[in-house]
């Protein structure tokens, strides 16, 4: 029997029966929604209304309220989307039911074929999409890849309302971007470092999104520790930095706390990387924002998560604001020192105007999907595409943290099942950093 708008009654009952569990456990993100859009189950406006909901739970309720109205293929497409986003346990929950007798389903489908209802799309497209899920990971870069929705543009009104209180971002291109991605490691020099399957997806995602954000992107693959050092030094010396507004450095590899591995198994200290772009070593980028994104483990500890419980509110930390190093302008010499400073050039701190996003917390491992790339880069890509038009980078990274917090691994029978990850960022930015995508002021 056909349900409303042609959905099979059997499918509609399964959705209704499992709705509470689905809303509680389902991760409704851009990847899931994009899969349903690719099958013409959801329209663009429906997708936007779902993603606009503030929590995954509410996005789930919104999605489940729409699916029964989207035709006979909506259920099978939804199940496929769950499998594609590694939520097979929810797909099994819907389909592995005694009620779903195969003969009953065959009869209902035959009634659907005989019915006069129009087909929303050709079934051949669905069949082709399903076939692609059987190909190797290296080839699955189409419908199952991270989102490629165009970066949403900043408006003139928004730019004018924010430009005076934020970093100047008026150059075109906005800056230079360097992506170093180590995927394959020397089996002799680094026998304990496995190939980072999915790493090539991350580098392509970053290349595309920063190109759309008007950066000149350089991608380097599989460098030794010394090769990374030389590449970064050369990048920092580029004369183009002098006329551009900012720069971006993305490092993707295996790692430990405070360092990442080269393909030769040697470590490159992250503190050296930051030093290479500080005010002393990279004067061309003084007072300009420098963005770093580190996709690497910062330890071996697996975050297994904890069960959420209600607890007391966090107390405010006690006031302990003291100056730790030196006393600025103390004693009778204040006036004289002020006069001397007036005759000297303005000094900058050794390191400033930097922001760095880390995929994981200190001591913990970072998660990477072998087909769609790492969790952190997936969420960073989505946030930049949807939010950069009206959100400064610190708040974008807060949103990334929130999305990472909701994610949970699905790998039954392995230590990764129900594993968690938590990203974080550090900042010495002195103003709001808006990227003002696709807007170029005319002077």
C-alpha positions in Angstrom: 0.0 0.0 0.0 1.3 3.5 -0.9 1.6 6.0 1.8 1.3 9.8 1.4 2.8 11.1 -1.8 3.6 7.5 -2.9 5.9 6.3 0.0 5.3 2.7 0.8 3.3 2.2 3.9 5.8 -0.3 5.2 8.6 2.2 4.9 6.6 4.9 6.5 5.8 2.7 9.5 9.5 1.8 9.9 10.5 5.4 10.0 7.8 6.2 12.5 8.6 3.3 14.7 12.3 4.1 14.8 12.1 7.9 14.9 13.1 8.3 18.5 16.2 6.2 18.1 17.1 7.8 14.8 16.8 11.4 16.2 18.9 10.4 19.2 21.7 8.6 17.4 21.7 9.9 13.8 24.3 12.4 12.7 22.6 14.7 10.3 25.4 16.6 8.5 26.1 18.1 5.1 27.3 14.7 3.8 24.0 12.9 4.6 22.0 15.8 3.2 24.1 16.0 0.1 23.5 12.3 -0.6 19.7 12.8 -0.5 20.0 15.9 -2.7 22.0 13.9 -5.2 19.1 11.5 -5.4 16.6 14.3 -5.9 14.9 13.4 -2.6 15.5 16.8 -1.0 15.4 20.2 -2.7 17.9 22.9 -2.0 15.4 24.8 0.2 14.6 21.6 2.2 18.4 21.0 2.7 18.9 24.6 3.9 16.0 24.4 6.4 17.3 21.1 7.8 20.9 22.4 8.2 19.6 25.6 9.8 18.4 23.7 12.8 20.9 24.2 15.8 21.4 20.6 16.9 21.7 17.2 15.2 18.6 16.0 17.1 16.4 18.8 15.7 17.9 18.3 12.2 16.9 14.7 12.5 13.3 15.5 13.4 13.1 17.9 10.5 14.5 15.4 8.1 12.1 12.6 9.3 9.1 14.9 8.9 10.0 15.5 5.3 11.0 12.0 4.1 7.5 10.4 4.0 6.4 13.2 1.6 9.2 12.6 -0.9 8.0 9.6 -2.8 8.6 5.8 -3.0 12.4 6.1 -3.4 12.9 8.2 -0.3 13.3 5.3 2.1 15.8 3.4 0.0 17.8 6.6 -0.7 17.8 7.4 3.0 19.1 4.0 3.9 21.8 4.4 1.3 22.8 7.8 2.7 23.1 6.2 6.2 25.4 3.6 4.8 27.5 6.2 2.9 27.9 8.2 6.1 29.0 5.2 8.2 25.7 4.8 10.1 25.0 1.3 8.9 23.7 0.3 12.4 20.8 2.7 11.8 20.2 1.4 8.3 20.1 -2.1 9.8 17.7 -0.9 12.5 15.2 0.2 9.8 15.5 -2.7 7.4 16.2 -5.8 9.6 12.6 -6.1 10.9 10.3 -9.1 10.9 7.6 -6.8 9.4 9.6 -6.4 6.3 8.7 -9.6 4.6 10.2 -9.7 1.2 7.0 -10.9 -0.5 5.0 -8.1 1.0 7.7 -5.6 -0.2 7.6 -7.1 -3.7 3.9 -6.8 -3.9 4.0 -3.2 -2.8 6.7 -2.3 -5.2 4.7 -3.9 -8.0 1.7 -1.8 -7.1 3.9 1.2 -7.2 5.2 0.3 -10.7 1.6 -0.2 -11.9 0.4 3.1 -10.3 0.0 6.3 -12.4 2.2 8.3 -10.0 5.1 10.0 -11.9 8.7 8.9 -11.3 10.6 11.7 -9.6 13.9 10.7 -11.4 15.1 7.9 -13.6 16.1 4.8 -11.6 19.1 4.5 -13.8 20.7 7.4 -11.9 20.2 5.6 -8.6 21.6 2.4 -9.9 24.7 4.2 -11.2 25.2 5.8 -7.8 24.9 2.5 -6.0 27.4 0.9 -8.3 30.0 3.6 -7.4 30.0 2.5 -3.8 31.7 -0.7 -4.7 34.7 1.0 -6.3 38.0 1.4 -4.4 38.3 4.4 -2.1 40.7 6.2 -4.5 37.9 6.4 -7.1 35.0 7.4 -4.8 35.4 11.1 -5.2 32.0 12.0 -6.8 28.7 11.7 -5.0 30.3 10.2 -1.9 33.0 12.9 -1.6 32.9 15.8 0.8 30.6 18.6 0.0 31.5 21.0 -2.9 28.7 23.5 -2.4 30.1 26.8 -3.7 31.5 29.1 -1.0 28.7 31.5 -0.1 29.6 35.1 -1.0 29.9 38.0 1.4 27.6 41.0 0.7 28.7 44.6 0.4 26.6 45.6 3.4 28.2 43.0 5.6 31.7 44.0 4.5 31.0 47.7 5.2 29.7 46.9 8.6 32.7 44.8 9.7 35.7 46.0 7.7 36.9 48.7 10.2 37.0 46.3 13.2 38.7 43.4 11.4 41.9 42.6 9.6 42.2 44.2 6.2 41.3 41.6 3.6 41.2 43.5 0.4 44.0 42.0 -1.8 43.1 39.7 -4.6 44.3 37.1 -4.2 43.7 37.2 -0.5 47.0 35.4 0.1 49.2 32.4 -0.4 48.2 29.0 0.9 50.5 26.0 1.5 49.2 22.4 1.9 51.7 19.7 2.9 50.1 16.3 2.8 52.0 13.1 3.8 50.1 10.1 2.6 52.6 7.4 1.9 55.6 6.7 4.2 58.9 5.0 3.6 58.4 1.4 4.7 62.1 1.1 5.5 62.7 4.4 7.3 59.2 4.5 8.9 57.9 0.9 9.2 55.4 1.8 12.0 53.7 4.6 10.0 50.9 3.3 7.8 49.7 4.9 4.7 47.1 7.6 5.5 44.3 6.4 3.2 41.9 9.3 2.7 44.7 11.9 3.1 44.5 12.6 -0.6 40.9 13.5 -0.2 41.8 16.1 2.5 44.4 17.8 0.3 42.0 18.1 -2.6 39.2 19.5 -0.3 41.6 22.1 1.1 42.9 23.0 -2.4 39.4 23.6 -3.6 38.0 25.5 -0.7 40.9 27.9 -0.4 41.0 28.4 -4.1 37.4 29.5 -3.9 38.3 31.8 -1.0 40.7 33.5 -3.4 44.0 32.0 -2.2 46.9 30.9 -4.4 47.2 27.3 -3.2 50.4 25.2 -3.4 50.1 21.5 -2.6 53.1 19.4 -1.8 52.8 15.6 -1.2 54.9 13.1 0.7 57.9 15.1 2.0 60.5 14.1 4.5 61.0 16.2 7.7 63.8 18.1 6.0 61.8 18.4 2.9 58.9 20.0 4.9 61.3 22.3 6.6 62.8 23.5 3.2 59.3 23.9 1.7 58.1 26.0 4.6 61.2 28.2 4.6 60.8 28.8 0.9 57.1 29.6 1.3 57.8 32.1 4.1 60.3 33.9 1.9 57.9 34.5 -1.0 57.9 38.2 -1.9 54.3 38.0 -2.8 53.4 38.1 0.9 54.3 41.8 1.0 51.3 42.8 -1.1 48.8 40.2 0.1 46.5 40.3 3.1 47.1 36.9 4.8 48.5 33.4 4.5 47.4 29.8 5.2 49.5 26.8 6.1 47.9 23.3 6.3 49.9 20.3 7.6 48.5 16.8 7.2 50.4 13.8 8.5 50.9 11.3 11.3 52.0 13.1 14.4 52.7 13.3 18.2 52.1 16.1 20.6 54.0 19.1 19.3 55.3 17.6 16.1 54.4 15.9 12.8 56.1 13.1 10.9 57.9 13.3 7.6 57.8 10.4 5.2 61.2 9.3 6.6 59.8 8.9 10.1 61.6 12.0 11.4 59.7 14.7 13.3 59.2 18.3 12.4 58.5 20.4 15.5 55.4 22.6 15.2 56.9 25.3 17.3 59.6 25.7 14.6 56.8 26.0 12.0 55.1 28.9 14.0 58.5 30.5 14.5 59.1 30.5 10.8 56.2 32.9 10.4 56.7 35.1 13.5 57.3 38.8 13.3 61.1 38.3 13.4 61.5 35.6 10.9 58.8 36.6 8.5 58.6 40.4 8.4 56.6 40.4 5.2 53.6 39.1 7.2 53.9 41.4 10.2 50.4 42.5 11.4 48.8 40.2 8.9 46.7 37.1 9.9 48.4 33.8 9.6 46.2 30.7 9.6 47.4 27.2 10.5 45.4 23.9 10.3 47.0 20.8 11.7 45.5 17.4 10.8 47.6 14.9 12.8 47.4 12.9 15.9 48.7 14.6 19.1 49.2 11.3 20.9 48.0 7.7 20.9 45.2 7.8 23.4 41.8 7.0 21.9 39.0 9.2 23.1 36.3 6.6 24.0 33.9 9.3 25.2 31.8 9.3 28.4 28.1 9.0 29.0 26.5 12.4 29.3 25.0 13.2 32.7 23.7 16.3 34.4 26.2 17.9 36.7 26.9 21.2 38.5 27.7 24.2 36.5 31.4 25.0 36.1 32.5 27.6 38.7 34.2 30.7 37.6 38.0 30.6 37.9 39.4 32.9 40.7 40.8 36.2 39.7 44.6 35.8 39.5 45.6 38.4 36.9 49.2 39.3 37.6 52.1 40.3 35.4 54.5 37.4 35.2 57.5 39.0 33.5 58.8 42.4 34.4 57.1 45.5 35.6 56.0 47.9 32.9 56.6 51.6 33.7 57.1 51.2 37.5 58.8 53.8 39.7 60.0 57.3 39.1 61.3 56.5 35.6 57.8 56.3 34.0 57.9 59.8 32.4 61.4 59.4 31.1 60.7 55.9 29.6 57.5 57.2 28.0 59.5 60.0 26.3 62.1 57.5 25.1 59.5 55.2 23.7 58.0 58.1 21.7 61.3 58.5 19.9 61.6 54.7 19.1 59.9 52.6 16.4 56.9 50.7 17.5 57.9 47.2 18.6 55.9 44.0 18.1 55.8 40.9 20.2 57.9 38.0 18.8 54.8 36.1 17.8 51.3 37.5 17.1 48.4 37.5 14.6 48.2 33.7 14.4 45.4 31.2 14.7 45.9 27.5 14.6 43.2 24.8 14.4 44.1 21.3 15.7 42.2 18.2 14.8 42.5 16.7 18.3 43.3 17.6 21.8 46.8 17.1 23.4 47.6 13.4 23.8 44.7 12.1 21.7 44.3 10.6 18.3 42.6 12.2 15.3 40.0 10.3 13.2 40.2 9.9 9.4 37.7 8.3 7.1 39.5 6.3 4.3 36.9 7.4 1.8 35.9 11.0 2.7 39.0 12.1 4.6 39.4 13.3 8.1 36.6 14.5 10.4 38.3 17.8 11.1 39.0 18.7 7.5 35.4 17.6 6.5 33.9 19.9 9.1 36.3 22.8 8.4 35.4 22.6 4.7 31.7 22.7 5.4 32.0 25.6 7.9 34.1 27.7 5.5 31.7 27.1 2.6 28.6 27.9 4.5 29.7 30.4 7.2 32.7 32.4 6.0 30.5 34.9 4.4 29.3 36.4 7.7 31.4 34.7 10.5 34.9 35.4 11.6 37.4 32.6 11.8 37.5 32.1 15.5 33.7 31.5 15.6 34.0 29.2 12.6 36.4 27.1 14.5 34.0 27.1 17.5 31.4 25.8 15.2 33.8 23.1 13.9 34.4 22.1 17.5 30.7 21.7 18.0 30.3 19.5 14.9 33.3 17.3 15.9 31.8 16.9 19.4 28.7 15.4 17.8 30.5 12.9 15.7 31.0 9.2 16.7 32.9 6.5 15.0 31.1 3.4 13.7 33.3 0.3 13.4 31.7 -2.7 15.3 34.2 -5.1 16.7 37.1 -2.7 16.6 38.5 -0.2 19.2 37.3 2.6 17.0 33.6 1.7 17.5 31.8 4.7 19.1 35.1 6.5 19.4 35.1 10.3 19.8 37.3 13.2 18.8 37.5 16.8 20.0 39.2 19.6 18.0 40.6 22.8 19.4 42.3 26.0 18.4 44.7 28.5 19.7 44.8 32.2 18.8 46.9 35.3 19.1 44.7 37.2 16.7 44.3 40.9 17.6 41.2 41.6 15.5 38.3 39.7 14.0 39.4 37.7 11.0 36.7 37.7 8.3 37.6 36.2 4.9 34.9 38.3 3.1 34.6 35.6 0.3 34.1 36.7 -3.2 33.8 40.4 -2.2 36.4 42.9 -3.6 35.9 46.5 -2.5 36.2 49.1 -5.2 38.2 52.2 -4.3 
